[in-house]
Amino acid sequence: MQLLQVMNMDNLDLLSREGEQGSSGSMIRKELQRRKAIGYWKGGFAKYEIRDDEVESTVGTVRVVKS
């Protein structure tokens, strides 16, 4: 894979192939770092599902106990 091919890929493709081994994986990680440093995003955004059924955390809340 040539550097020009990596530079023409959009971010979603790069993120999905970030874990590749070898010289192509190295080029992909370097390109992602470069884009992050200059604030450049090419392509669509990743879609995430947010679950509403998660239990709300009670960390940091204060309980008043009457005796």
PyRosetta script that sets phi, psi and omega in degrees:
from pyrosetta import init, pose_from_sequence

init()
pose = pose_from_sequence("MQLLQVMNMDNLDLLSREGEQGSSGSMIRKELQRRKAIGYWKGGFAKYEIRDDEVESTVGTVRVVKS")
pose.set_psi(1, 132.8)
pose.set_omega(1, -178.9)
pose.set_phi(2, -89.9)
pose.set_psi(2, 156.6)
pose.set_omega(2, -179.7)
pose.set_phi(3, -60.9)
pose.set_psi(3, -36.9)
pose.set_omega(3, 179.8)
pose.set_phi(4, -63.3)
pose.set_psi(4, -36.5)
pose.set_omega(4, 177.4)
pose.set_phi(5, -64.8)
pose.set_psi(5, -40.0)
pose.set_omega(5, 179.6)
pose.set_phi(6, -67.1)
pose.set_psi(6, -40.4)
pose.set_omega(6, -179.3)
pose.set_phi(7, -67.0)
pose.set_psi(7, -25.2)
pose.set_omega(7, -179.7)
pose.set_phi(8, -86.7)
pose.set_psi(8, -8.3)
pose.set_omega(8, 179.2)
pose.set_phi(9, -76.8)
pose.set_psi(9, 150.0)
pose.set_omega(9, 175.5)
pose.set_phi(10, -85.1)
pose.set_psi(10, 168.7)
pose.set_omega(10, -172.3)
pose.set_phi(11, -64.2)
pose.set_psi(11, -34.8)
pose.set_omega(11, 179.9)
pose.set_phi(12, -64.0)
pose.set_psi(12, -40.2)
pose.set_omega(12, 176.2)
pose.set_phi(13, -64.6)
pose.set_psi(13, -43.6)
pose.set_omega(13, -179.9)
pose.set_phi(14, -63.8)
pose.set_psi(14, -43.4)
pose.set_omega(14, 180.0)
pose.set_phi(15, -64.6)
pose.set_psi(15, -35.4)
pose.set_omega(15, 179.9)
pose.set_phi(16, -72.7)
pose.set_psi(16, -22.7)
pose.set_omega(16, -178.5)
pose.set_phi(17, -107.6)
pose.set_psi(17, 13.6)
pose.set_omega(17, -175.1)
pose.set_phi(18, -62.8)
pose.set_psi(18, -30.4)
pose.set_omega(18, -176.5)
pose.set_phi(19, -85.0)
pose.set_psi(19, 4.8)
pose.set_omega(19, -179.3)
pose.set_phi(20, -64.2)
pose.set_psi(20, 149.8)
pose.set_omega(20, 178.6)
pose.set_phi(21, -97.3)
pose.set_psi(21, 160.5)
pose.set_omega(21, 175.7)
pose.set_phi(22, 92.8)
pose.set_psi(22, -168.3)
pose.set_omega(22, -175.2)
pose.set_phi(23, -68.9)
pose.set_psi(23, -32.7)
pose.set_omega(23, 179.2)
pose.set_phi(24, -68.2)
pose.set_psi(24, -39.9)
pose.set_omega(24, 177.0)
pose.set_phi(25, -65.4)
pose.set_psi(25, -37.2)
pose.set_omega(25, 177.5)
pose.set_phi(26, -63.8)
pose.set_psi(26, -44.3)
pose.set_omega(26, 178.1)
pose.set_phi(27, -63.1)
pose.set_psi(27, -38.4)
pose.set_omega(27, -179.8)
pose.set_phi(28, -65.0)
pose.set_psi(28, -45.6)
pose.set_omega(28, 179.6)
pose.set_phi(29, -65.2)
pose.set_psi(29, -38.6)
pose.set_omega(29, 177.5)
pose.set_phi(30, -64.8)
pose.set_psi(30, -39.4)
pose.set_omega(30, 179.5)
pose.set_phi(31, -66.9)
pose.set_psi(31, -39.8)
pose.set_omega(31, 177.0)
pose.set_phi(32, -63.7)
pose.set_psi(32, -40.8)
pose.set_omega(32, 177.1)
pose.set_phi(33, -63.5)
pose.set_psi(33, -42.6)
pose.set_omega(33, -179.8)
pose.set_phi(34, -62.3)
pose.set_psi(34, -45.6)
pose.set_omega(34, -179.8)
pose.set_phi(35, -64.3)
pose.set_psi(35, -38.4)
pose.set_omega(35, 178.9)
pose.set_phi(36, -65.8)
pose.set_psi(36, -39.0)
pose.set_omega(36, -177.9)
pose.set_phi(37, -66.2)
pose.set_psi(37, -35.2)
pose.set_omega(37, -177.5)
pose.set_phi(38, -99.4)
pose.set_psi(38, -0.8)
pose.set_omega(38, 177.5)
pose.set_phi(39, 73.8)
pose.set_psi(39, 34.3)
pose.set_omega(39, -177.2)
pose.set_phi(40, -104.0)
pose.set_psi(40, 132.9)
pose.set_omega(40, 175.4)
pose.set_phi(41, -130.6)
pose.set_psi(41, 126.9)
pose.set_omega(41, -179.5)
pose.set_phi(42, -119.3)
pose.set_psi(42, 125.1)
pose.set_omega(42, 177.3)
pose.set_phi(43, 103.1)
pose.set_psi(43, -167.5)
pose.set_omega(43, -178.1)
pose.set_phi(44, -77.6)
pose.set_psi(44, -178.9)
pose.set_omega(44, 178.6)
pose.set_phi(45, -109.7)
pose.set_psi(45, 149.0)
pose.set_omega(45, 179.4)
pose.set_phi(46, -66.8)
pose.set_psi(46, 144.4)
pose.set_omega(46, -179.6)
pose.set_phi(47, -101.6)
pose.set_psi(47, 129.1)
pose.set_omega(47, 179.3)
pose.set_phi(48, -120.0)
pose.set_psi(48, 144.5)
pose.set_omega(48, 176.2)
pose.set_phi(49, -98.6)
pose.set_psi(49, 128.1)
pose.set_omega(49, 178.7)
pose.set_phi(50, -103.1)
pose.set_psi(50, 125.0)
pose.set_omega(50, -178.5)
pose.set_phi(51, -89.2)
pose.set_psi(51, 131.2)
pose.set_omega(51, 179.5)
pose.set_phi(52, -92.6)
pose.set_psi(52, -10.0)
pose.set_omega(52, -175.0)
pose.set_phi(53, -89.5)
pose.set_psi(53, 9.8)
pose.set_omega(53, 179.3)
pose.set_phi(54, -75.1)
pose.set_psi(54, 144.8)
pose.set_omega(54, -179.2)
pose.set_phi(55, -73.9)
pose.set_psi(55, 135.0)
pose.set_omega(55, 179.8)
pose.set_phi(56, -71.4)
pose.set_psi(56, 136.1)
pose.set_omega(56, -177.4)
pose.set_phi(57, -71.9)
pose.set_psi(57, 146.0)
pose.set_omega(57, 176.7)
pose.set_phi(58, -108.8)
pose.set_psi(58, 10.8)
pose.set_omega(58, 179.7)
pose.set_phi(59, -67.3)
pose.set_psi(59, 130.5)
pose.set_omega(59, 178.0)
pose.set_phi(60, 88.6)
pose.set_psi(60, -3.2)
pose.set_omega(60, 178.3)
pose.set_phi(61, -86.6)
pose.set_psi(61, 152.4)
pose.set_omega(61, -179.4)
pose.set_phi(62, -108.0)
pose.set_psi(62, 130.5)
pose.set_omega(62, 177.3)
pose.set_phi(63, -107.7)
pose.set_psi(63, 136.5)
pose.set_omega(63, 176.7)
pose.set_phi(64, -102.8)
pose.set_psi(64, 118.5)
pose.set_omega(64, -178.9)
pose.set_phi(65, -106.3)
pose.set_psi(65, 121.4)
pose.set_omega(65, 177.7)
pose.set_phi(66, -95.1)
pose.set_psi(66, 133.2)
pose.set_omega(66, -179.7)
pose.set_phi(67, -106.8)
pose.dump_pdb("model.pdb")
